[in-house]
Amino acid sequence: MSEQDLDVAAIVKKLKERALAHPRVPVGAPPREHYHFFPDGLSMCFTLDILPEVRYWHLSIARMTHGGPTKEEIELWRQAFFEEEPTKDVPGQIPSVNSRHFFWRESV
């Protein structure tokens, strides 16, 4: 495993642990503890969203500068969290923020 692979695994582990420890009803922005910020402006947010009768893992990948996250970054991080395809893949809804949102239905 390369050093980059170890960094990816550590970030995913940290964010998954935080999401499990603090699931949320998706109202407003998640607390800062659910985010990871990179020096190049890339940011990720990972939560376990609790809705009536369903729970979703929610991964957001964004970069507010430089045209947003690259296709390679999006695919790297999406696969790092879950190897299977997401239940939903949604582009960001805020015009000034280039982001992608992935949702995986959590089996209870």
C-alpha positions in Angstrom: 0.0 0.0 0.0 1.4 3.4 -1.0 1.6 6.4 1.3 -1.3 8.0 -0.6 -3.4 4.8 -0.1 -2.7 5.0 3.7 -3.7 8.7 3.7 -7.0 7.9 1.8 -7.7 5.0 4.1 -7.1 7.1 7.3 -9.3 9.9 6.1 -12.2 7.5 5.1 -11.9 5.7 8.5 -12.0 9.0 10.4 -15.0 10.3 8.5 -16.9 7.0 8.7 -16.3 6.8 12.5 -17.6 10.4 13.0 -20.6 9.7 10.8 -21.5 6.6 12.9 -20.9 8.3 16.2 -23.0 11.4 15.2 -25.8 10.5 12.7 -27.9 13.4 11.8 -31.3 14.6 10.5 -30.3 16.5 7.4 -31.4 20.0 8.3 -28.9 22.8 7.7 -25.2 22.3 7.3 -23.5 19.4 9.0 -21.2 20.2 11.9 -17.5 20.8 11.0 -16.5 17.4 12.4 -18.0 15.7 9.4 -15.7 17.6 7.0 -12.1 17.0 5.7 -10.4 20.0 4.0 -7.3 19.6 1.8 -4.7 22.3 1.2 -5.6 22.5 -2.5 -9.2 23.6 -1.7 -10.9 20.2 -2.1 -13.3 19.4 0.7 -15.4 16.4 1.6 -18.3 15.9 4.0 -19.5 12.5 5.0 -22.6 11.9 7.1 -25.2 9.2 8.0 -28.5 11.0 7.3 -31.5 9.8 9.3 -34.8 10.3 7.4 -38.2 8.8 8.2 -38.0 5.1 7.4 -34.6 5.3 5.7 -31.0 6.0 6.4 -28.4 7.2 3.8 -24.7 7.6 3.8 -24.0 10.9 2.2 -20.7 11.9 0.6 -20.2 15.4 -0.7 -17.1 16.4 -2.7 -16.5 20.0 -3.5 -14.0 22.6 -4.5 -15.0 26.2 -4.6 -12.0 27.3 -6.8 -10.2 25.9 -9.9 -13.4 24.6 -11.6 -14.4 22.1 -8.9 -13.2 18.6 -8.2 -11.7 16.6 -11.1 -13.3 13.4 -12.4 -10.4 11.5 -11.0 -10.8 13.0 -7.5 -14.5 12.3 -7.6 -14.0 8.7 -8.6 -11.1 8.1 -6.2 -13.1 9.3 -3.2 -16.4 7.7 -4.2 -14.7 4.3 -4.4 -12.7 4.9 -1.3 -15.9 5.1 0.7 -18.0 2.4 -1.0 -17.0 0.1 -3.8 -20.6 -0.3 -5.0 -22.4 2.2 -7.1 -24.3 4.9 -5.1 -28.1 4.8 -4.8 -28.1 8.4 -6.0 -25.5 10.6 -7.7 -26.5 14.3 -7.6 -24.7 17.3 -8.9 -24.5 20.2 -6.4 -27.4 22.6 -6.3 -25.5 25.8 -5.4 -24.3 27.5 -8.6 -21.2 29.1 -7.0 -20.0 25.7 -5.6 -19.0 22.9 -7.9 -19.8 19.8 -6.0 -21.1 16.2 -6.3 -23.2 14.3 -3.8 -23.4 10.6 -3.5 -25.9 8.6 -1.4 -25.9 5.0 -0.4 -28.9 3.5 1.3 -27.8 2.1 4.7 -29.0 -1.3 5.5 -30.2 -1.5 9.1 
